[in-house]
Amino acid sequence: MAAYWLSRCIIHDPVEYKKYTDRVPEILQKHGGKVLARGGRYQVNEGPDTFNRYVVIEFPTLEAGVNCFHSPEYAEAAAFRRNGGGVVENVVVEGGEATH
C-alpha cells in the first residue's frame, strides 16, 4: 500500500537548507519516492501558520518511506538542515482508509 511522507518546514538559513534540498531528490529516488509537492504555493486553512514550506512524497510502502528517512544518505543530507538550516516536522503515513 502506498504511503506518504509529509513534511512541514521552517527555513532559517536558505543557503544551508539548499545544501540539504539539492541532495534529497536522488536519495528519494533510490527508495522509490516520488515527489508530489515540494515547496510552492500553499494556503493554511486552519491552525497556526508556523511553517513556510510543505512537502508530500509518495513511497510504495510505509517501510520504504521510513527506511529512506533513516538511511545514511538522508542523514548526511539532513545534517545541513539540522545544523541551523531549518526545522522539519516529518511523518510517513499509509494511504487509504483508516482501519483502526
CYANA upper distance limits for C-alpha pairs under 8 A (distance plus 0.5 A):
  1 MET  CA     60 PRO  CA      6.92
  1 MET  CA     61 THR  CA      5.92
  1 MET  CA     62 LEU  CA      8.14
  1 MET  CA     94 GLU  CA      7.32
  1 MET  CA     95 GLY  CA      7.27
  2 ALA  CA     58 GLU  CA      7.26
  2 ALA  CA     59 PHE  CA      6.23
  2 ALA  CA     60 PRO  CA      5.04
  2 ALA  CA     61 THR  CA      5.33
  2 ALA  CA     62 LEU  CA      7.42
  2 ALA  CA     94 GLU  CA      6.56
  2 ALA  CA     95 GLY  CA      6.09
  3 ALA  CA     58 GLU  CA      6.32
  3 ALA  CA     59 PHE  CA      5.75
  3 ALA  CA     60 PRO  CA      6.77
  3 ALA  CA     61 THR  CA      5.68
  3 ALA  CA     62 LEU  CA      5.46
  3 ALA  CA     65 GLY  CA      7.66
  3 ALA  CA     92 VAL  CA      7.04
  3 ALA  CA     93 VAL  CA      5.85
  3 ALA  CA     94 GLU  CA      4.50
  3 ALA  CA     95 GLY  CA      5.64
  4 TYR  CA     56 VAL  CA      7.01
  4 TYR  CA     57 ILE  CA      6.02
  4 TYR  CA     58 GLU  CA      5.13
  4 TYR  CA     59 PHE  CA      6.60
  4 TYR  CA     62 LEU  CA      8.00
  4 TYR  CA     65 GLY  CA      7.96
  4 TYR  CA     92 VAL  CA      5.85
  4 TYR  CA     93 VAL  CA      5.77
  4 TYR  CA     94 GLU  CA      6.74
  4 TYR  CA     95 GLY  CA      7.27
  5 TRP  CA     55 VAL  CA      8.20
  5 TRP  CA     56 VAL  CA      6.15
  5 TRP  CA     57 ILE  CA      5.49
  5 TRP  CA     58 GLU  CA      6.88
  5 TRP  CA     59 PHE  CA      7.99
  5 TRP  CA     65 GLY  CA      6.99
  5 TRP  CA     90 ASN  CA      7.52
  5 TRP  CA     91 VAL  CA      6.25
  5 TRP  CA     92 VAL  CA      4.74
  5 TRP  CA     93 VAL  CA      7.08
  6 LEU  CA     54 TYR  CA      8.06
  6 LEU  CA     55 VAL  CA      6.24
  6 LEU  CA     56 VAL  CA      5.35
  6 LEU  CA     57 ILE  CA      7.21
  6 LEU  CA     90 ASN  CA      6.21
  6 LEU  CA     91 VAL  CA      5.87
  6 LEU  CA     92 VAL  CA      6.64
  6 LEU  CA     93 VAL  CA      8.35
  7 SER  CA     54 TYR  CA      6.20
  7 SER  CA     55 VAL  CA      5.51
  7 SER  CA     56 VAL  CA      7.17
  7 SER  CA     88 VAL  CA      6.81
  7 SER  CA     89 GLU  CA      5.97
  7 SER  CA     90 ASN  CA      4.99
  7 SER  CA     91 VAL  CA      7.12
  8 ARG  CA     51 PHE  CA      6.43
  8 ARG  CA     52 ASN  CA      8.02
  8 ARG  CA     53 ARG  CA      6.49
  8 ARG  CA     54 TYR  CA      5.32
  8 ARG  CA     55 VAL  CA      7.15
  8 ARG  CA     88 VAL  CA      6.17
  8 ARG  CA     89 GLU  CA      5.70
  8 ARG  CA     90 ASN  CA      7.21
  9 CYS  CA     51 PHE  CA      5.83
  9 CYS  CA     52 ASN  CA      6.55
  9 CYS  CA     53 ARG  CA      5.42
  9 CYS  CA     54 TYR  CA      6.62
  9 CYS  CA     86 GLY  CA      7.58
  9 CYS  CA     87 VAL  CA      6.16
  9 CYS  CA     88 VAL  CA      4.93
  9 CYS  CA     89 GLU  CA      6.93
 10 ILE  CA     50 THR  CA      8.23
 10 ILE  CA     51 PHE  CA      5.60
 10 ILE  CA     52 ASN  CA      6.00
 10 ILE  CA     53 ARG  CA      6.92
 10 ILE  CA     86 GLY  CA      5.87
 10 ILE  CA     87 VAL  CA      5.63
 10 ILE  CA     88 VAL  CA      6.98
 11 ILE  CA     17 TYR  CA      7.26
 11 ILE  CA     52 ASN  CA      7.83
 11 ILE  CA     53 ARG  CA      8.28
 11 ILE  CA     85 GLY  CA      6.67
 11 ILE  CA     86 GLY  CA      4.79
 11 ILE  CA     87 VAL  CA      7.11
 12 HIS  CA     17 TYR  CA      8.35
 12 HIS  CA     84 GLY  CA      7.18
 12 HIS  CA     85 GLY  CA      5.85
 12 HIS  CA     86 GLY  CA      5.31
 12 HIS  CA     87 VAL  CA      8.26
 13 ASP  CA     17 TYR  CA      6.53
 13 ASP  CA     84 GLY  CA      7.15
 13 ASP  CA     85 GLY  CA      5.04
 13 ASP  CA     86 GLY  CA      7.00
 14 PRO  CA     18 LYS  CA      6.46
 14 PRO  CA     85 GLY  CA      7.07
 15 VAL  CA     19 LYS  CA      7.21
 15 VAL  CA     85 GLY  CA      7.95
 16 GLU  CA     20 TYR  CA      7.36
 16 GLU  CA     80 PHE  CA      6.16
 16 GLU  CA     81 ARG  CA      6.98
 16 GLU  CA     84 GLY  CA      7.93
 16 GLU  CA     85 GLY  CA      5.32
 17 TYR  CA     21 THR  CA      6.85
 17 TYR  CA     80 PHE  CA      6.81
 17 TYR  CA     81 ARG  CA      5.75
 17 TYR  CA     85 GLY  CA      5.06
 17 TYR  CA     86 GLY  CA      6.91
 18 LYS  CA     22 ASP  CA      6.29
 19 LYS  CA     23 ARG  CA      7.33
 19 LYS  CA     77 ALA  CA      7.90
 19 LYS  CA     80 PHE  CA      6.89
 20 TYR  CA     24 VAL  CA      7.04
 20 TYR  CA     77 ALA  CA      5.43
 20 TYR  CA     78 ALA  CA      6.28
 20 TYR  CA     79 ALA  CA      8.09
 20 TYR  CA     80 PHE  CA      6.05
 20 TYR  CA     81 ARG  CA      6.55
 21 THR  CA     25 PRO  CA      7.99
 21 THR  CA     77 ALA  CA      8.30
 23 ARG  CA     27 ILE  CA      7.39
 23 ARG  CA     77 ALA  CA      6.62
 24 VAL  CA     28 LEU  CA      6.64
 24 VAL  CA     74 TYR  CA      7.55
 24 VAL  CA     77 ALA  CA      7.42
 25 PRO  CA     29 GLN  CA      6.72
 26 GLU  CA     30 LYS  CA      6.93
 27 ILE  CA     31 HIS  CA      7.26
 27 ILE  CA     68 CYS  CA      7.86
 27 ILE  CA     73 GLU  CA      7.17
 27 ILE  CA     74 TYR  CA      7.08
 28 LEU  CA     32 GLY  CA      6.84
 28 LEU  CA     33 GLY  CA      5.19
 28 LEU  CA     34 LYS  CA      7.59
 28 LEU  CA     68 CYS  CA      7.24
 29 GLN  CA     33 GLY  CA      5.65
 29 GLN  CA     34 LYS  CA      7.37
 31 HIS  CA     59 PHE  CA      8.14
 31 HIS  CA     64 ALA  CA      6.55
 31 HIS  CA     65 GLY  CA      7.75
 31 HIS  CA     67 ASN  CA      8.19
 31 HIS  CA     68 CYS  CA      6.33
 32 GLY  CA     59 PHE  CA      6.25
 32 GLY  CA     60 PRO  CA      6.97
 32 GLY  CA     64 ALA  CA      7.66
 33 GLY  CA     57 ILE  CA      6.67
 33 GLY  CA     58 GLU  CA      6.00
 33 GLY  CA     59 PHE  CA      5.08
 33 GLY  CA     60 PRO  CA      7.84
 33 GLY  CA     65 GLY  CA      7.79
 34 LYS  CA     57 ILE  CA      5.95
 34 LYS  CA     58 GLU  CA      5.57
 34 LYS  CA     59 PHE  CA      6.96
 35 VAL  CA     55 VAL  CA      8.39
 35 VAL  CA     56 VAL  CA      6.79
 35 VAL  CA     57 ILE  CA      4.87
 35 VAL  CA     58 GLU  CA      6.84
 36 LEU  CA     55 VAL  CA      8.19
 36 LEU  CA     56 VAL  CA      5.90
 36 LEU  CA     57 ILE  CA      5.86
 36 LEU  CA     58 GLU  CA      7.25
 37 ALA  CA     54 TYR  CA      7.85
 37 ALA  CA     55 VAL  CA      5.73
 37 ALA  CA     56 VAL  CA      5.44
 37 ALA  CA     57 ILE  CA      7.37
 38 ARG  CA     53 ARG  CA      8.17
 38 ARG  CA     54 TYR  CA      6.68
 38 ARG  CA     55 VAL  CA      4.88
 38 ARG  CA     56 VAL  CA      6.96
 39 GLY  CA     53 ARG  CA      5.64
 39 GLY  CA     54 TYR  CA      5.93
 39 GLY  CA     55 VAL  CA      6.65
 40 GLY  CA     53 ARG  CA      7.94
 40 GLY  CA     54 TYR  CA      8.35
 42 TYR  CA     54 TYR  CA      8.33
 44 VAL  CA     48 PRO  CA      8.41
 44 VAL  CA     49 ASP  CA      6.99
 59 PHE  CA     64 ALA  CA      6.72
 59 PHE  CA     65 GLY  CA      6.19
 60 PRO  CA     64 ALA  CA      7.11
 60 PRO  CA     65 GLY  CA      8.45
 61 THR  CA     65 GLY  CA      7.16
 61 THR  CA     94 GLU  CA      7.77
 62 LEU  CA     66 VAL  CA      6.75
 62 LEU  CA     92 VAL  CA      7.02
 62 LEU  CA     93 VAL  CA      7.07
 62 LEU  CA     94 GLU  CA      6.34
 63 GLU  CA     67 ASN  CA      6.38
 64 ALA  CA     68 CYS  CA      6.62
 65 GLY  CA     69 PHE  CA      6.84
 65 GLY  CA     92 VAL  CA      6.92
 66 VAL  CA     70 HIS  CA      6.78
 66 VAL  CA     92 VAL  CA      7.29
 67 ASN  CA     71 SER  CA      6.38
 68 CYS  CA     74 TYR  CA      7.26
 69 PHE  CA     74 TYR  CA      6.53
 69 PHE  CA     75 ALA  CA      7.95
 70 HIS  CA     74 TYR  CA      7.29
 70 HIS  CA     75 ALA  CA      7.24
 71 SER  CA     75 ALA  CA      6.78
 72 PRO  CA     76 GLU  CA      6.66
 73 GLU  CA     77 ALA  CA      6.89
 74 TYR  CA     78 ALA  CA      6.37
 75 ALA  CA     79 ALA  CA      6.65
 76 GLU  CA     80 PHE  CA      8.26
 77 ALA  CA     81 ARG  CA      8.14
 78 ALA  CA     82 ARG  CA      6.50
 79 ALA  CA     83 ASN  CA      6.38
 80 PHE  CA     84 GLY  CA      7.64
 80 PHE  CA     85 GLY  CA      6.47
 81 ARG  CA     85 GLY  CA      4.60
 81 ARG  CA     86 GLY  CA      5.56
 81 ARG  CA     87 VAL  CA      7.39
 82 ARG  CA     86 GLY  CA      6.91
 82 ARG  CA     87 VAL  CA      7.33
